[in-house]
Structure formats: C-alpha cells, structure tokens
Amino acid sequence: MADADPPAAETPPARIHRGLKDVFFDRSGISDIDGRAGELRYRGYSIHDLAEQSTFEEVAWLLLQGELPSGTELRELEATLAGSRALPDPVMSLVGALRGSHPMEVLRTAVSALGALDTDDDSPAGLLRKGLRLTAQVPTLIAAQHRLRSGLDPVAPHPSLGHAANFLYMLHGREPSAEAARLMDIDLVLHAEHGSNASSFAARVVASTGANLHAAMTAAVGALSGAAHGGAAEDVMRMAREIGTPARAADYVKQKRGNREAIMGFGHRVYRTEDPRARHLRERAATLSAEKGQPEWFQILQAVVEAMRPYARLGVNVNVDFYAGVIYYLQGIPQDCFVPVFAMGRVPGWVAQVREQLEGNILIRPLTQYSGPAPRPYVPLARRA
C-alpha cells in the first residue's frame, strides 16, 4: 500500500494590525516622532527650536526643500506666497455659492476646484509651484467664506503682511497686533507636519495612484474633517463652555470617565507622554486669556488637566489641540473654522509628503483578511426562498 500524502502545511493566520497601528509602510525624511520621549523634529530640527525661533514661511521651506532657507531664499518665498494669495474668479464664486456650508466642506470643494483650474505641469518643479500656490490660497479661502456668510465683503490679501498676519487681516478686516500675528504663526509652525497621520496617509495613497496634487490635497482635507482626526480643538472649546467654571472641572471629568467617555484634547495615537507641541500653546494661552480679560477659559483648561493627572501614567496626556481651541477662540476665529485653520498650517507638510511619495513611488495597496462566508454554491433565483 502506497504511503499517504503528507498533510498540507497550514498557512499561519495573518497578523492583523487594525488601523495599521505600529505598521511602517515606508521610510520618510520629513518628520521624526518619538512617542515615548515626547519629541518631534522636522528634518532633524526640534519643534521647540522651530516654534521659538522660526516663522511659518521658514518651516514651509524646510519641509519642502529639506533645509532652512537663506535670507535670499526666504525673501523669494515670501514674495511668491504674497503673489499667489488671490483666488480665481470661478473659485471665489463657488465659495460664495457654498458660503452657508461647513467651512471644511467648502475648503475641500474649493481645493478640488483650484485643481481644475491649475494648468501647471506635474514635474517636481511644477508640483512645488502648485504646492506653494495652495499654501498661499487656503487662508484666502477660509477667510473669504467666513466673511461672505457673515454678510461682509471678502478682504483682499495684504501684499506686505506675512502668512499668519495676512490671514487674521483677511478674516477680521484689520491688521493684527504683532503679538496676535506671532501667536498665529507659532500655531501654524506646530501644525505644519506630523508624520503619517490619517490626512497625510490619505494624500500619499491618492498620490501613489498617479493622481495629481490637488486630488491628493482634497483627500487630505476630507480626512482631516473627520472628528477622530482634526476635530479635537473644536471639541475642547465646546467642552470648556459646557464646564463653565473651573470648580466644575473635576466633577465633569469624573462623570465622563465613569461613563467611559473620552476627555477632549487628551491622548494621542503616538505620544505616550505630553505632546511636545502643547508646551508652546499652553504658555501663550495663559497670557492671551489674561490679556483679553477672559482668564476663566485657561483656568478651566488647567482644572481639567489637574483632574486628569491620575491618567497620565496610562499615557493619557494633553495633546496640541487642547490649548489650540481657546487660542483660536480668543483670536476671534469662529469655532467651526478651527479645523480649517489646522489645515492651513498643514498644507506644506501634505505637499512634502506627496513629493516624497512620488520620489520612489509604489502603489499603496494593503490587504484585508477575508472573514466572510466559506465557499458556497450559487443558487439560481428561481430556487431562492
């Protein structure tokens, strides 16, 4: 009797990384995040040095070109951005037609529309030019929609103001103080890049298919609009209003945690300690609250931090959005514009991610493990019950 065939080797079950957690899908030279140490670097430079000593324009150049700019390069970049802020007439008309929609929906739609009108080529140089135009145009989109929905005329960009100051000027119709402009500038620096988060990954996935830059940016804006990604700053301000006074913070936290509900502005997918970006906004939120005669907002936030202290050992710490919301509020930025402002800062990082993806492009195409019904025979319609 012949020997029986040996049993077929069983394929080991695939290990599932839900949400791609802890999965490295590629290498990147743009930003380095050390979640355990609580460190963030753009192109090797500490976020602390950049936030304290650089401008958003310098950081945009760093992300896009790999090095900090020389004086000449910075002046050329500032002139390029200042000369690219105006919106094409069809896009401004579109913003007016959609002025009653949520600002993130308008931003997503308008970014897509800008792509239909941008005829630049998709060479590396063309991609950079498109990215700089988008960096300059997004603040104009946000400010124009808010003014139109408020029954006001859009304010034309100011040719001699920097990126952050010009946004506040277009939003409010008056030049901001140097302190307000600098605070806005620091916020944009802190939000400019953060690795392969959901919106950056979405941009890279779209770019990997060969789609153009504006398609990738539209996907990034769409991803950022989700509450699990970009909505925390808006939710923190909503939470502060709900709490009302610092004395109610402890009970609020106790009730939320007892119901297993998240506290907005705490926790991060990567950081196991405090988000390094939060430090720069905390100090300035305290100062701004006092200057505006509304110290209660910062006091409420600090009372929440104190109530959450027992959870810090579990890796639940303050993230960058915790203080951003109150800063935006005190700067006169509408609550539903908080996430668009986040997007405004992130454009150079998204563009840098797309450019890096295209340098050695490979289609991003992960797998899912099938868990549906086993193979089964087809049943003709006449025999189905």
C-alpha positions as CSV (number, residue, x, y, z in Angstrom):
1,M,0.0,0.0,0.0
2,A,1.4,3.4,-1.0
3,D,2.3,5.9,1.6
4,A,-0.4,8.6,2.1
5,D,0.5,12.1,1.0
6,P,1.8,14.2,3.9
7,P,-0.7,16.7,5.2
8,A,-0.5,20.1,3.5
9,A,1.3,22.7,5.6
10,E,-1.2,25.1,7.1
11,T,-0.8,28.7,6.3
12,P,-0.3,30.6,9.5
13,P,-3.0,33.1,10.2
14,A,-2.1,36.6,9.2
15,R,-1.4,39.1,12.0
16,I,-3.9,41.9,11.8
17,H,-2.8,45.4,12.6
18,R,-6.2,47.2,12.9
19,G,-5.9,50.8,11.8
20,L,-2.3,49.9,10.6
21,K,-1.2,50.6,14.2
22,D,2.6,50.3,14.6
23,V,3.0,49.4,10.9
24,F,5.8,51.1,9.0
25,F,4.6,51.4,5.4
26,D,7.7,53.3,4.1
27,R,10.7,55.4,5.1
28,S,10.4,59.2,5.4
29,G,12.9,62.0,5.9
30,I,10.3,64.7,6.7
31,S,9.4,64.4,10.4
32,D,10.5,62.2,13.3
33,I,8.2,61.5,16.1
34,D,9.4,59.8,19.3
35,G,6.2,59.0,21.1
36,R,7.8,57.6,24.3
37,A,10.2,60.6,24.8
38,G,7.6,63.1,23.6
39,E,9.8,64.6,20.8
40,L,9.0,65.9,17.4
41,R,11.6,67.0,14.8
42,Y,11.1,68.5,11.3
43,R,14.0,67.4,9.0
44,G,16.1,66.9,12.2
45,Y,15.2,70.2,13.8
46,S,13.5,70.2,17.2
47,I,10.0,71.5,17.2
48,H,10.9,73.6,20.2
49,D,13.6,75.5,18.3
50,L,11.4,76.0,15.3
51,A,8.4,77.2,17.3
52,E,10.5,79.7,19.2
53,Q,12.9,80.9,16.5
54,S,11.4,80.3,13.1
55,T,8.5,81.6,11.1
56,F,5.9,79.6,9.3
57,E,7.5,80.6,5.9
58,E,10.9,79.3,7.0
59,V,9.3,76.0,8.2
60,A,7.4,75.6,4.9
61,W,10.7,75.9,3.0
62,L,12.3,73.5,5.4
63,L,9.6,70.9,4.8
64,L,9.5,71.3,1.1
65,Q,13.2,71.8,0.3
66,G,14.9,69.9,3.2
67,E,16.9,72.8,4.6
68,L,16.2,76.1,6.3
69,P,16.2,78.9,3.8
70,S,18.9,81.5,3.4
71,G,17.9,85.2,3.7
72,T,17.6,85.5,-0.1
73,E,15.6,82.2,-0.4
74,L,13.2,83.3,2.4
75,R,12.6,86.7,0.8
76,E,11.8,84.9,-2.5
77,L,9.5,82.5,-0.8
78,E,7.6,85.3,1.0
79,A,7.2,87.2,-2.3
80,T,6.0,84.0,-4.0
81,L,3.4,83.4,-1.3
82,A,2.2,87.0,-1.2
83,G,1.8,87.0,-5.0
84,S,-0.2,83.8,-5.0
85,R,-2.9,84.5,-2.5
86,A,-5.7,85.7,-4.8
87,L,-8.4,83.2,-5.8
88,P,-9.5,82.7,-9.4
89,D,-12.9,84.3,-10.0
90,P,-14.7,81.0,-10.6
91,V,-13.4,79.7,-7.2
92,M,-14.4,82.8,-5.4
93,S,-17.9,82.5,-7.0
94,L,-18.0,78.9,-5.8
95,V,-17.1,79.9,-2.3
96,G,-19.9,82.5,-2.3
97,A,-22.4,79.9,-3.6
98,L,-21.4,77.5,-0.8
99,R,-20.9,80.1,2.0
100,G,-23.6,78.6,4.2
101,S,-22.0,75.1,4.3
102,H,-19.5,73.9,6.9
103,P,-16.1,75.6,6.3
104,M,-14.3,72.2,5.9
105,E,-16.8,71.2,3.2
106,V,-16.2,74.5,1.4
107,L,-12.4,74.1,1.8
108,R,-12.5,70.6,0.4
109,T,-14.6,71.5,-2.6
110,A,-12.7,74.7,-3.3
111,V,-9.3,72.9,-3.2
112,S,-10.7,70.4,-5.8
113,A,-11.9,73.3,-7.9
114,L,-8.5,75.0,-7.8
115,G,-7.0,71.8,-9.2
116,A,-9.4,72.0,-12.2
117,L,-8.0,75.5,-13.0
118,D,-4.3,75.0,-12.2
119,T,-2.7,74.0,-15.5
120,D,0.9,73.7,-14.2
121,D,2.7,70.5,-15.1
122,D,3.3,67.6,-12.7
123,S,7.1,67.7,-12.9
124,P,8.9,68.1,-9.5
125,A,9.3,71.8,-10.1
126,G,5.6,72.1,-11.2
127,L,4.5,70.2,-8.1
128,L,6.4,72.6,-5.9
129,R,4.8,75.6,-7.6
130,K,1.4,74.1,-7.2
131,G,2.1,73.4,-3.5
132,L,3.2,77.0,-2.8
133,R,0.1,78.3,-4.6
134,L,-2.1,76.1,-2.4
135,T,-0.3,77.2,0.7
136,A,-1.0,80.8,-0.2
137,Q,-4.6,80.3,-1.3
138,V,-6.0,78.2,1.6
139,P,-6.0,81.1,4.1
140,T,-7.9,83.2,1.5
141,L,-10.5,80.5,1.0
142,I,-11.1,80.2,4.8
143,A,-11.3,84.0,5.4
144,A,-13.4,84.7,2.3
145,Q,-16.1,82.1,3.2
146,H,-16.4,83.4,6.7
147,R,-16.9,87.0,5.6
148,L,-19.3,86.1,2.9
149,R,-21.5,84.0,5.3
150,S,-21.4,86.9,7.7
151,G,-22.7,89.3,5.1
152,L,-19.4,91.0,4.6
153,D,-17.2,91.5,1.5
154,P,-14.0,89.4,1.3
155,V,-10.9,91.4,2.2
156,A,-8.2,91.3,-0.5
157,P,-4.8,89.9,0.7
158,H,-2.4,92.4,2.1
159,P,0.8,92.2,0.0
160,S,3.2,93.3,2.8
161,L,1.9,91.1,5.6
162,G,3.3,87.7,6.5
163,H,1.3,84.5,6.1
164,A,-0.1,84.4,9.6
165,A,-0.8,88.1,9.9
166,N,-2.4,88.2,6.5
167,F,-4.9,85.5,7.4
168,L,-6.0,87.4,10.5
169,Y,-6.2,90.6,8.4
170,M,-8.4,88.9,5.8
171,L,-10.6,87.4,8.5
172,H,-11.2,90.5,10.6
173,G,-10.6,93.3,8.1
174,R,-7.9,95.0,10.2
175,E,-4.2,94.4,10.8
176,P,-3.5,92.2,13.8
177,S,-1.1,93.2,16.6
178,A,2.4,91.9,16.4
179,E,1.6,89.6,19.3
180,A,-1.5,88.2,17.7
181,A,0.3,87.6,14.4
182,R,3.2,85.8,16.2
183,L,0.9,83.6,18.1
184,M,-0.9,82.6,14.9
185,D,2.5,82.0,13.3
186,I,3.6,79.7,16.1
187,D,0.4,77.7,15.8
188,L,0.9,77.2,12.1
189,V,4.5,76.0,12.7
190,L,3.3,73.5,15.3
191,H,0.7,72.1,12.9
192,A,2.8,72.1,9.8
193,E,3.7,68.4,9.7
194,H,3.2,65.3,11.8
195,G,4.2,62.1,10.0
196,S,1.8,59.6,8.5
197,N,-1.3,60.7,10.3
198,A,-4.6,60.0,8.6
199,S,-4.7,63.0,6.4
200,S,-1.0,62.7,5.3
201,F,-1.5,59.0,4.6
202,A,-4.6,59.7,2.6
203,A,-2.7,62.2,0.5
204,R,0.1,59.6,-0.1
205,V,-2.4,56.9,-1.0
206,V,-4.0,59.1,-3.6
207,A,-0.6,60.4,-4.9
208,S,0.6,56.8,-5.2
209,T,-2.1,56.1,-7.8
210,G,-0.7,58.8,-10.1
211,A,-3.5,61.3,-9.3
212,N,-2.4,65.0,-9.3
213,L,-1.5,67.1,-6.3
214,H,-4.9,68.7,-5.9
215,A,-6.6,65.3,-5.8
216,A,-4.3,64.3,-3.0
217,M,-4.9,67.6,-1.1
218,T,-8.6,67.1,-1.5
219,A,-8.3,63.7,0.1
220,A,-6.2,65.1,2.9
221,V,-8.8,67.8,3.7
222,G,-11.5,65.2,3.6
223,A,-9.6,63.0,6.1
224,L,-8.9,66.0,8.4
225,S,-12.6,66.9,8.5
226,G,-13.3,63.7,10.5
227,A,-13.9,64.2,14.2
228,A,-11.3,61.5,15.1
229,H,-8.6,63.4,13.4
230,G,-9.0,67.2,13.2
231,G,-11.9,68.0,15.4
232,A,-10.4,68.0,18.8
233,A,-9.7,71.7,19.1
234,E,-13.3,72.5,18.3
235,D,-14.4,69.9,20.8
236,V,-12.2,71.2,23.5
237,M,-13.7,74.7,23.3
238,R,-17.2,73.1,23.4
239,M,-16.1,71.2,26.5
240,A,-14.8,74.3,28.2
241,R,-18.1,76.1,27.6
242,E,-20.0,73.1,28.9
243,I,-17.9,73.0,32.1
244,G,-18.4,76.7,32.6
245,T,-16.3,77.3,35.7
246,P,-13.0,75.8,37.0
247,A,-14.8,74.5,40.0
248,R,-16.9,72.1,37.9
249,A,-14.0,70.6,36.0
250,A,-13.3,67.7,38.5
251,D,-16.9,66.6,38.6
252,Y,-17.1,66.8,34.8
253,V,-14.0,64.6,34.3
254,K,-15.2,62.1,36.9
255,Q,-18.6,61.8,35.2
256,K,-17.1,61.4,31.8
257,R,-14.5,58.9,32.8
258,G,-17.2,57.0,34.8
259,N,-19.2,56.7,31.6
260,R,-16.0,55.6,29.7
261,E,-16.2,58.8,27.6
262,A,-13.1,60.5,26.3
263,I,-11.9,63.9,27.6
264,M,-11.3,66.1,24.5
265,G,-7.7,67.2,24.0
266,F,-6.2,64.2,25.8
267,G,-4.5,61.2,24.4
268,H,-2.7,60.6,21.2
269,R,-2.2,57.7,18.9
270,V,1.6,58.1,19.0
271,Y,2.6,60.1,22.1
272,R,2.8,58.2,25.4
273,T,3.7,61.4,27.2
274,E,2.7,65.0,26.7
275,D,2.5,66.2,23.1
276,P,5.7,68.3,22.8
277,R,3.7,70.9,20.8
278,A,1.3,71.6,23.7
279,R,4.0,73.3,25.7
280,H,4.2,76.3,23.4
281,L,0.5,76.8,23.2
282,R,-0.1,76.4,27.0
283,E,2.1,79.3,27.9
284,R,0.6,81.5,25.3
285,A,-3.0,80.5,26.1
286,A,-2.4,81.7,29.7
287,T,-1.0,85.0,28.5
288,L,-3.7,85.6,25.9
289,S,-6.5,84.7,28.3
290,A,-5.2,87.3,30.8
291,E,-4.7,90.0,28.1
292,K,-8.2,89.5,26.7
293,G,-9.7,89.8,30.2
294,Q,-11.1,86.2,30.0
295,P,-8.8,84.2,32.3
296,E,-11.6,81.8,33.1
297,W,-11.0,79.8,29.8
298,F,-7.4,79.0,30.7
299,Q,-8.3,78.3,34.3
300,I,-11.0,75.8,33.2
301,L,-8.5,74.0,31.0
302,Q,-5.9,73.8,33.8
303,A,-8.5,72.5,36.2
304,V,-9.3,69.7,33.6
305,V,-5.5,69.0,33.4
306,E,-5.4,68.6,37.2
307,A,-8.4,66.3,37.2
308,M,-6.8,64.2,34.5
309,R,-3.4,63.9,36.2
310,P,-4.1,60.3,37.6
311,Y,-4.5,59.1,34.0
312,A,-1.1,60.5,32.8
313,R,0.6,57.3,34.0
314,L,-1.6,55.4,31.5
315,G,-0.2,57.6,28.6
316,V,-3.3,59.8,28.5
317,N,-1.8,63.3,28.3
318,V,-2.5,66.7,26.8
319,N,-2.2,67.0,23.0
320,V,-1.7,70.0,20.8
321,D,-5.4,70.6,20.3
322,F,-6.1,71.1,24.0
323,Y,-4.9,74.6,24.1
324,A,-5.3,75.5,20.4
325,G,-9.1,75.8,20.7
326,V,-9.0,78.5,23.4
327,I,-6.3,80.4,21.5
328,Y,-8.4,80.4,18.3
329,Y,-11.5,81.5,20.2
330,L,-9.6,84.4,21.9
331,Q,-8.2,85.4,18.5
332,G,-11.8,85.8,17.2
333,I,-11.7,82.7,15.0
334,P,-15.2,81.1,14.7
335,Q,-15.4,77.6,16.3
336,D,-16.2,75.9,13.0
337,C,-13.1,77.4,11.4
338,F,-10.8,75.8,13.9
339,V,-10.2,72.7,11.8
340,P,-9.7,74.7,8.6
341,V,-7.0,76.7,10.4
342,F,-5.4,73.4,11.3
343,A,-5.5,72.6,7.5
344,M,-4.0,75.9,6.7
345,G,-0.9,75.1,8.7
346,R,-0.7,71.5,7.4
347,V,-0.6,72.3,3.6
348,P,3.3,72.4,3.4
349,G,3.5,69.1,5.3
350,W,0.9,67.4,3.0
351,V,2.8,68.7,-0.1
352,A,6.1,67.4,1.3
353,Q,4.5,64.0,1.9
354,V,3.2,63.8,-1.7
355,R,6.6,64.9,-3.2
356,E,8.3,62.3,-1.1
357,Q,5.8,59.6,-2.1
358,L,6.4,60.4,-5.8
359,E,10.2,60.3,-5.5
360,G,10.2,56.5,-5.4
361,N,6.6,55.8,-5.9
362,I,4.9,52.5,-5.3
363,L,1.1,52.0,-5.3
364,I,-0.1,51.8,-1.7
365,R,-2.3,48.7,-1.6
366,P,-2.6,46.9,1.8
367,L,-4.6,43.7,2.3
368,T,-7.6,42.8,4.3
369,Q,-8.0,39.3,5.7
370,Y,-11.3,37.8,4.5
371,S,-13.7,36.8,7.3
372,G,-16.9,36.3,5.3
373,P,-18.8,33.1,4.4
374,A,-16.9,29.9,3.3
375,P,-17.1,29.0,-0.4
376,R,-20.7,28.0,-1.3
377,P,-22.7,27.0,-4.4
378,Y,-24.6,29.6,-6.3
379,V,-28.4,29.3,-6.0
380,P,-30.4,30.4,-9.1
381,L,-33.1,33.0,-8.5
382,A,-36.0,30.5,-9.1
383,R,-34.8,28.3,-6.3
384,R,-34.3,31.0,-3.7
385,A,-36.9,31.1,-0.9
